[in-house]
Amino acid sequence: MHAREEVIAPSVAHEKAHTRTALALLLGGIASLIFAVAVLLYVLWMMLATPKATGFDADGVRCYRAASDMSCIKTANP
């Protein structure tokens, strides 16, 4: 009967392994959640960033800068 109790009762090393695995999965889940929120905020920023106009330069060119790109328009001939 004593041998059977040893088989049923988990060992300390087995418990530590399960604890480390659970902690690793928890940290991985938290890291994945932080990454997903960062991607979501970046996409929202790209969608909702309003274009900002620069002043006209000497050649009559005005540029509009959005979240990550810039487009310029020539509005007048010098």
C-alpha positions in Angstrom: 0.0 0.0 0.0 2.9 2.3 0.6 4.2 1.9 -3.0 0.7 2.9 -4.3 0.7 6.1 -2.4 4.0 7.1 -4.0 2.6 6.6 -7.5 -0.6 8.6 -6.8 1.0 11.5 -4.9 2.8 13.9 -7.2 6.4 14.6 -6.6 7.8 18.1 -5.8 9.7 18.2 -9.1 6.6 17.4 -11.0 4.7 20.2 -9.3 7.6 22.7 -10.0 7.5 21.7 -13.6 3.8 22.4 -13.8 4.2 25.7 -12.0 7.0 26.8 -14.4 4.9 25.8 -17.4 1.9 27.7 -16.2 4.0 30.8 -15.5 5.6 30.6 -18.9 2.2 30.3 -20.6 0.8 33.2 -18.5 3.8 35.4 -19.4 3.4 34.4 -23.1 -0.3 35.3 -23.0 0.4 38.7 -21.4 3.1 39.4 -24.1 0.7 38.4 -26.8 -2.0 40.7 -25.4 0.4 43.6 -25.2 1.5 43.0 -28.8 -2.1 42.8 -30.0 -3.0 46.1 -28.3 0.0 47.8 -29.8 -0.9 46.6 -33.3 -4.5 47.8 -32.7 -3.4 51.2 -31.6 -1.0 51.5 -34.6 -3.8 50.6 -37.0 -6.2 53.1 -35.4 -3.6 55.8 -35.5 -3.0 55.1 -39.2 -6.7 55.3 -39.9 -7.6 58.3 -37.8 -4.5 60.5 -38.2 -5.6 63.7 -39.9 -3.5 65.1 -42.7 -1.4 68.2 -41.8 -0.6 70.8 -44.4 2.8 72.5 -44.6 3.2 76.0 -45.8 3.8 76.9 -49.5 7.4 77.1 -50.5 9.0 79.4 -53.1 8.0 77.1 -56.0 4.3 77.1 -55.0 4.4 73.5 -53.7 2.4 72.5 -50.6 2.8 69.2 -48.9 0.3 67.2 -46.9 1.6 64.9 -44.2 -0.6 62.0 -43.0 0.3 59.3 -40.5 3.3 57.8 -42.4 3.3 59.3 -45.9 3.7 62.7 -47.4 2.2 63.9 -50.7 3.0 67.2 -52.3 1.0 69.3 -54.8 2.3 72.0 -57.0 -0.4 74.7 -56.9 1.1 77.5 -58.9 3.9 78.3 -61.3 6.5 80.7 -60.0 
